[in-house]
Amino acid sequence: MVTTLTSREFNHDTSGAKKAAARGPVFITDRGRPAHVLLTIEDYLRLTGGHMSLAEALAQPGTDFDFDPPRMTGGVFRPADLD
């Protein structure tokens, strides 16, 4: 089931828009023309073939990871070779 909301309706009832997205895509119009589509993450992943970029994966709520890169030894800098 497709739902269409104006930008104003979306701003006033975001919760309702999210509930409608559980039933199908929500088209959000701007000045009467479709401008955005709200989808559940499941629908989005299905449409994209389940592929998500690293940036998208890191932007997910609750994403937490440990990053402890090894320290370089011996110095990183060396004189420039201008010859």
N, CA, C and O atoms as a GROMACS GRO file, in nm:
protein
  332
    1MET      N    1   0.085  -0.118   0.000
    1MET     CA    2   0.000   0.000   0.000
    1MET      C    3   0.089   0.124   0.000
    1MET      O    4   0.177   0.138   0.085
    2VAL      N    5   0.068   0.213  -0.094
    2VAL     CA    6   0.146   0.336  -0.105
    2VAL      C    7   0.071   0.449  -0.036
    2VAL      O    8  -0.050   0.465  -0.053
    3THR      N    9   0.144   0.528   0.044
    3THR     CA   10   0.086   0.644   0.112
    3THR      C   11   0.154   0.768   0.058
    3THR      O   12   0.275   0.768   0.032
    4THR      N   13   0.078   0.874   0.040
    4THR     CA   14   0.134   1.002  -0.004
    4THR      C   15   0.103   1.108   0.101
    4THR      O   16  -0.011   1.124   0.144
    5LEU      N   17   0.208   1.180   0.142
    5LEU     CA   18   0.193   1.288   0.239
    5LEU      C   19   0.258   1.414   0.185
    5LEU      O   20   0.358   1.407   0.112
    6THR      N   21   0.203   1.528   0.221
    6THR     CA   22   0.271   1.653   0.190
    6THR      C   23   0.386   1.669   0.290
    6THR      O   24   0.388   1.603   0.393
    7SER      N   25   0.480   1.756   0.259
    7SER     CA   26   0.589   1.784   0.352
    7SER      C   27   0.535   1.832   0.486
    7SER      O   28   0.587   1.794   0.591
    8ARG      N   29   0.433   1.913   0.482
    8ARG     CA   30   0.373   1.964   0.606
    8ARG      C   31   0.313   1.851   0.688
    8ARG      O   32   0.333   1.844   0.810
    9GLU      N   33   0.238   1.761   0.622
    9GLU     CA   34   0.179   1.648   0.693
    9GLU      C   35   0.289   1.560   0.755
    9GLU      O   36   0.276   1.513   0.868
   10PHE      N   37   0.395   1.538   0.678
   10PHE     CA   38   0.506   1.458   0.730
   10PHE      C   39   0.568   1.522   0.853
   10PHE      O   40   0.595   1.454   0.951
   11ASN      N   41   0.590   1.653   0.848
   11ASN     CA   42   0.649   1.723   0.962
   11ASN      C   43   0.560   1.720   1.085
   11ASN      O   44   0.609   1.715   1.198
   12HIS      N   45   0.430   1.724   1.064
   12HIS     CA   46   0.337   1.724   1.177
   12HIS      C   47   0.310   1.585   1.234
   12HIS      O   48   0.268   1.573   1.349
   13ASP      N   49   0.331   1.481   1.155
   13ASP     CA   50   0.300   1.346   1.202
   13ASP      C   51   0.406   1.246   1.154
   13ASP      O   52   0.376   1.153   1.079
   14THR      N   53   0.528   1.266   1.199
   14THR     CA   54   0.637   1.177   1.161
   14THR      C   55   0.610   1.035   1.207
   14THR      O   56   0.640   0.939   1.136
   15SER      N   57   0.556   1.021   1.326
   15SER     CA   58   0.525   0.889   1.380
   15SER      C   59   0.425   0.816   1.290
   15SER      O   60   0.440   0.697   1.264
   16GLY      N   61   0.324   0.887   1.244
   16GLY     CA   62   0.226   0.828   1.154
   16GLY      C   63   0.289   0.787   1.021
   16GLY      O   64   0.252   0.685   0.963
   17ALA      N   65   0.384   0.867   0.974
   17ALA     CA   66   0.453   0.835   0.849
   17ALA      C   67   0.535   0.707   0.866
   17ALA      O   68   0.538   0.623   0.775
   18LYS      N   69   0.601   0.692   0.981
   18LYS     CA   70   0.679   0.570   1.005
   18LYS      C   71   0.588   0.448   1.013
   18LYS      O   72   0.624   0.341   0.964
   19LYS      N   73   0.472   0.463   1.074
   19LYS     CA   74   0.377   0.352   1.080
   19LYS      C   75   0.327   0.317   0.940
   19LYS      O   76   0.312   0.199   0.907
   20ALA      N   77   0.302   0.418   0.858
   20ALA     CA   78   0.257   0.394   0.721
   20ALA      C   79   0.367   0.325   0.640
   20ALA      O   80   0.337   0.242   0.553
   21ALA      N   81   0.494   0.356   0.666
   21ALA     CA   82   0.605   0.294   0.594
   21ALA      C   83   0.613   0.145   0.622
   21ALA      O   84   0.665   0.069   0.541
   22ALA      N   85   0.562   0.103   0.737
   22ALA     CA   86   0.560  -0.040   0.768
   22ALA      C   87   0.464  -0.115   0.676
   22ALA      O   88   0.476  -0.237   0.660
   23ARG      N   89   0.369  -0.043   0.617
   23ARG     CA   90   0.271  -0.104   0.526
   23ARG      C   91   0.311  -0.090   0.380
   23ARG      O   92   0.255  -0.157   0.293
   24GLY      N   93   0.407   0.000   0.352
   24GLY     CA   94   0.451   0.024   0.214
   24GLY      C   95   0.519   0.158   0.204
   24GLY      O   96   0.527   0.231   0.303
   25PRO      N   97   0.570   0.192   0.085
   25PRO     CA   98   0.642   0.318   0.069
   25PRO      C   99   0.554   0.440   0.097
   25PRO      O  100   0.434   0.439   0.071
   26VAL      N  101   0.617   0.544   0.152
   26VAL     CA  102   0.548   0.670   0.179
   26VAL      C  103   0.612   0.776   0.090
   26VAL      O  104   0.730   0.808   0.105
   27PHE      N  105   0.535   0.829  -0.002
   27PHE     CA  106   0.583   0.937  -0.089
   27PHE      C  107   0.556   1.069  -0.019
   27PHE      O  108   0.445   1.095   0.028
   28ILE      N  109   0.659   1.153  -0.013
   28ILE     CA  110   0.647   1.284   0.050
   28ILE      C  111   0.660   1.387  -0.060
   28ILE      O  112   0.759   1.392  -0.133
   29THR      N  113   0.556   1.470  -0.071
   29THR     CA  114   0.554   1.567  -0.180
   29THR      C  115   0.601   1.704  -0.133
   29THR      O  116   0.589   1.739  -0.015
   30ASP      N  117   0.653   1.778  -0.226
   30ASP     CA  118   0.693   1.917  -0.202
   30ASP      C  119   0.631   2.000  -0.314
   30ASP      O  120   0.667   1.984  -0.431
   31ARG      N  121   0.540   2.086  -0.278
   31ARG     CA  122   0.466   2.168  -0.375
   31ARG      C  123   0.392   2.080  -0.476
   31ARG      O  124   0.385   2.112  -0.595
   32GLY      N  125   0.337   1.970  -0.426
   32GLY     CA  126   0.255   1.883  -0.509
   32GLY      C  127   0.331   1.781  -0.591
   32GLY      O  128   0.269   1.699  -0.660
   33ARG      N  129   0.463   1.783  -0.585
   33ARG     CA  130   0.543   1.689  -0.664
   33ARG      C  131   0.618   1.594  -0.571
   33ARG      O  132   0.669   1.637  -0.468
   34PRO      N  133   0.625   1.465  -0.605
   34PRO     CA  134   0.700   1.372  -0.521
   34PRO      C  135   0.845   1.416  -0.506
   34PRO      O  136   0.913   1.446  -0.605
   35ALA      N  137   0.893   1.421  -0.382
   35ALA     CA  138   1.029   1.468  -0.356
   35ALA      C  139   1.112   1.365  -0.281
   35ALA      O  140   1.234   1.359  -0.299
   36HIS      N  141   1.048   1.283  -0.197
   36HIS     CA  142   1.119   1.185  -0.114
   36HIS      C  143   1.033   1.061  -0.099
   36HIS      O  144   0.912   1.064  -0.120
   37VAL      N  145   1.100   0.951  -0.062
   37VAL     CA  146   1.029   0.827  -0.033
   37VAL      C  147   1.081   0.774   0.100
   37VAL      O  148   1.202   0.765   0.120
   38LEU      N  149   0.990   0.741   0.189
   38LEU     CA  150   1.025   0.682   0.318
   38LEU      C  151   1.000   0.533   0.311
   38LEU      O  152   0.890   0.488   0.277
   39LEU      N  153   1.105   0.454   0.344
   39LEU     CA  154   1.096   0.308   0.343
   39LEU      C  155   1.146   0.253   0.475
   39LEU      O  156   1.224   0.318   0.544
   40THR      N  157   1.101   0.133   0.510
   40THR     CA  158   1.162   0.065   0.623
   40THR      C  159   1.301   0.019   0.578
   40THR      O  160   1.327   0.007   0.458
   41ILE      N  161   1.390  -0.006   0.674
   41ILE     CA  162   1.524  -0.052   0.638
   41ILE      C  163   1.516  -0.186   0.567
   41ILE      O  164   1.598  -0.213   0.478
   42GLU      N  165   1.421  -0.270   0.603
   42GLU     CA  166   1.405  -0.400   0.538
   42GLU      C  167   1.371  -0.382   0.390
   42GLU      O  168   1.428  -0.450   0.304
   43ASP      N  169   1.278  -0.291   0.360
   43ASP     CA  170   1.241  -0.265   0.220
   43ASP      C  171   1.360  -0.206   0.144
   43ASP      O  172   1.384  -0.243   0.029
   44TYR      N  173   1.432  -0.116   0.208
   44TYR     CA  174   1.548  -0.055   0.144
   44TYR      C  175   1.652  -0.161   0.108
   44TYR      O  176   1.703  -0.164  -0.004
   45LEU      N  177   1.684  -0.248   0.205
   45LEU     CA  178   1.784  -0.352   0.180
   45LEU      C  179   1.737  -0.450   0.072
   45LEU      O  180   1.817  -0.497  -0.008
   46ARG      N  181   1.607  -0.479   0.071
   46ARG     CA  182   1.553  -0.567  -0.032
   46ARG      C  183   1.570  -0.503  -0.170
   46ARG      O  184   1.608  -0.571  -0.266
   47LEU      N  185   1.541  -0.373  -0.181
   47LEU     CA  186   1.552  -0.303  -0.309
   47LEU      C  187   1.697  -0.289  -0.355
   47LEU      O  188   1.724  -0.290  -0.475
   48THR      N  189   1.788  -0.275  -0.261
   48THR     CA  190   1.930  -0.258  -0.297
   48THR      C  191   2.003  -0.390  -0.306
   48THR      O  192   2.125  -0.392  -0.327
   49GLY      N  193   1.933  -0.499  -0.291
   49GLY     CA  194   1.997  -0.629  -0.296
   49GLY      C  195   2.072  -0.663  -0.169
   49GLY      O  196   2.157  -0.751  -0.169
   50GLY      N  197   2.040  -0.593  -0.061
   50GLY     CA  198   2.104  -0.622   0.067
   50GLY      C  199   2.241  -0.561   0.082
   50GLY      O  200   2.309  -0.586   0.181
   51HIS      N  201   2.282  -0.480  -0.014
   51HIS     CA  202   2.414  -0.419  -0.008
   51HIS      C  203   2.404  -0.282   0.056
   51HIS      O  204   2.315  -0.203   0.026
   52MET      N  205   2.497  -0.255   0.144
   52MET     CA  206   2.501  -0.128   0.213
   52MET      C  207   2.646  -0.081   0.213
   52MET      O  208   2.737  -0.159   0.238
   53SER      N  209   2.668   0.045   0.184
   53SER     CA  210   2.804   0.097   0.185
   53SER      C  211   2.856   0.102   0.328
   53SER      O  212   2.779   0.094   0.424
   54LEU      N  213   2.986   0.114   0.342
   54LEU     CA  214   3.046   0.123   0.474
   54LEU      C  215   2.990   0.244   0.548
   54LEU      O  216   2.960   0.235   0.667
   55ALA      N  217   2.976   0.356   0.480
   55ALA     CA  218   2.923   0.477   0.544
   55ALA      C  219   2.780   0.454   0.593
   55ALA      O  220   2.745   0.497   0.702
   56GLU      N  221   2.698   0.386   0.512
   56GLU     CA  222   2.561   0.357   0.553
   56GLU      C  223   2.558   0.263   0.673
   56GLU      O  224   2.478   0.281   0.765
   57ALA      N  225   2.645   0.163   0.671
   57ALA     CA  226   2.649   0.068   0.782
   57ALA      C  227   2.691   0.137   0.911
   57ALA      O  228   2.635   0.109   1.017
   58LEU      N  229   2.788   0.226   0.904
   58LEU     CA  230   2.835   0.296   1.023
   58LEU      C  231   2.734   0.398   1.074
   58LEU      O  232   2.735   0.434   1.192
   59ALA      N  233   2.646   0.445   0.986
   59ALA     CA  234   2.546   0.544   1.024
   59ALA      C  235   2.425   0.482   1.094
   59ALA      O  236   2.339   0.554   1.145
   60GLN      N  237   2.417   0.350   1.097
   60GLN     CA  238   2.304   0.284   1.160
   60GLN      C  239   2.304   0.310   1.311
   60GLN      O  240   2.410   0.309   1.373
   61PRO      N  241   2.186   0.333   1.370
   61PRO     CA  242   2.180   0.353   1.514
   61PRO      C  243   2.233   0.231   1.588
   61PRO      O  244   2.210   0.117   1.548
   62GLY      N  245   2.303   0.256   1.696
   62GLY     CA  246   2.355   0.147   1.778
   62GLY      C  247   2.481   0.083   1.724
   62GLY      O  248   2.530  -0.014   1.781
   63THR      N  249   2.534   0.138   1.614
   63THR     CA  250   2.657   0.082   1.558
   63THR      C  251   2.773   0.120   1.648
   63THR      O  252   2.797   0.237   1.676
   64ASP      N  253   2.844   0.019   1.692
   64ASP     CA  254   2.959   0.042   1.779
   64ASP      C  255   3.066  -0.060   1.741
   64ASP      O  256   3.036  -0.178   1.721
   65PHE      N  257   3.188  -0.016   1.733
   65PHE     CA  258   3.296  -0.107   1.701
   65PHE      C  259   3.424  -0.057   1.765
   65PHE      O  260   3.440   0.061   1.794
   66ASP      N  261   3.515  -0.149   1.785
   66ASP     CA  262   3.645  -0.115   1.840
   66ASP      C  263   3.742  -0.092   1.725
   66ASP      O  264   3.746  -0.170   1.629
   67PHE      N  265   3.820   0.013   1.735
   67PHE     CA  266   3.920   0.041   1.634
   67PHE      C  267   4.048   0.077   1.708
   67PHE      O  268   4.061   0.184   1.766
   68ASP      N  269   4.142  -0.014   1.704
   68ASP     CA  270   4.268   0.004   1.774
   68ASP      C  271   4.381  -0.031   1.677
   68ASP      O  272   4.438  -0.140   1.685
   69PRO      N  273   4.415   0.062   1.586
   69PRO     CA  274   4.518   0.031   1.487
   69PRO      C  275   4.655   0.017   1.554
   69PRO      O  276   4.682   0.082   1.655
   70PRO      N  277   4.741  -0.068   1.497
   70PRO     CA  278   4.874  -0.083   1.555
   70PRO      C  279   4.956   0.044   1.537
   70PRO      O  280   4.942   0.115   1.437
   71ARG      N  281   5.041   0.072   1.634
   71ARG     CA  282   5.129   0.189   1.627
   71ARG      C  283   5.245   0.159   1.534
   71ARG      O  284   5.299   0.048   1.533
   72MET      N  285   5.282   0.258   1.456
   72MET     CA  286   5.399   0.244   1.369
   72MET      C  287   5.524   0.271   1.450
   72MET      O  288   5.527   0.361   1.534
   73THR      N  289   5.626   0.194   1.425
   73THR     CA  290   5.754   0.216   1.493
   73THR      C  291   5.858   0.257   1.391
   73THR      O  292   5.845   0.231   1.272
   74GLY      N  293   5.962   0.321   1.440
   74GLY     CA  294   6.070   0.360   1.350
   74GLY      C  295   6.048   0.493   1.283
   74GLY      O  296   6.130   0.533   1.199
   75GLY      N  297   5.945   0.563   1.314
   75GLY     CA  298   5.921   0.695   1.257
   75GLY      C  299   5.851   0.688   1.122
   75GLY      O  300   5.867   0.593   1.047
   76VAL      N  301   5.776   0.790   1.096
   76VAL     CA  302   5.700   0.798   0.972
   76VAL      C  303   5.767   0.895   0.875
   76VAL      O  304   5.751   0.882   0.754
   77PHE      N  305   5.841   0.989   0.928
   77PHE     CA  306   5.899   1.094   0.846
   77PHE      C  307   6.037   1.055   0.796
   77PHE      O  308   6.113   0.987   0.864
   78ARG      N  309   6.067   1.098   0.676
   78ARG     CA  310   6.202   1.084   0.621
   78ARG      C  311   6.228   1.206   0.535
   78ARG      O  312   6.134   1.268   0.485
   79PRO      N  313   6.354   1.241   0.515
   79PRO     CA  314   6.386   1.360   0.435
   79PRO      C  315   6.338   1.344   0.291
   79PRO      O  316   6.339   1.235   0.235
   80ALA      N  317   6.298   1.454   0.235
   80ALA     CA  318   6.252   1.453   0.094
   80ALA      C  319   6.370   1.428   0.002
   80ALA      O  320   6.480   1.479   0.026
   81ASP      N  321   6.348   1.351  -0.102
   81ASP     CA  322   6.451   1.325  -0.203
   81ASP      C  323   6.424   1.420  -0.319
   81ASP      O  324   6.332   1.397  -0.397
   82LEU      N  325   6.503   1.526  -0.330
   82LEU     CA  326   6.479   1.629  -0.429
   82LEU      C  327   6.566   1.613  -0.555
   82LEU      O  328   6.565   1.700  -0.642
   83ASP      N  329   6.639   1.506  -0.565
   83ASP     CA  330   6.726   1.484  -0.683
   83ASP      C  331   6.652   1.423  -0.795
   83ASP      O  332   6.709   1.399  -0.901
   0.00000   0.00000   0.00000
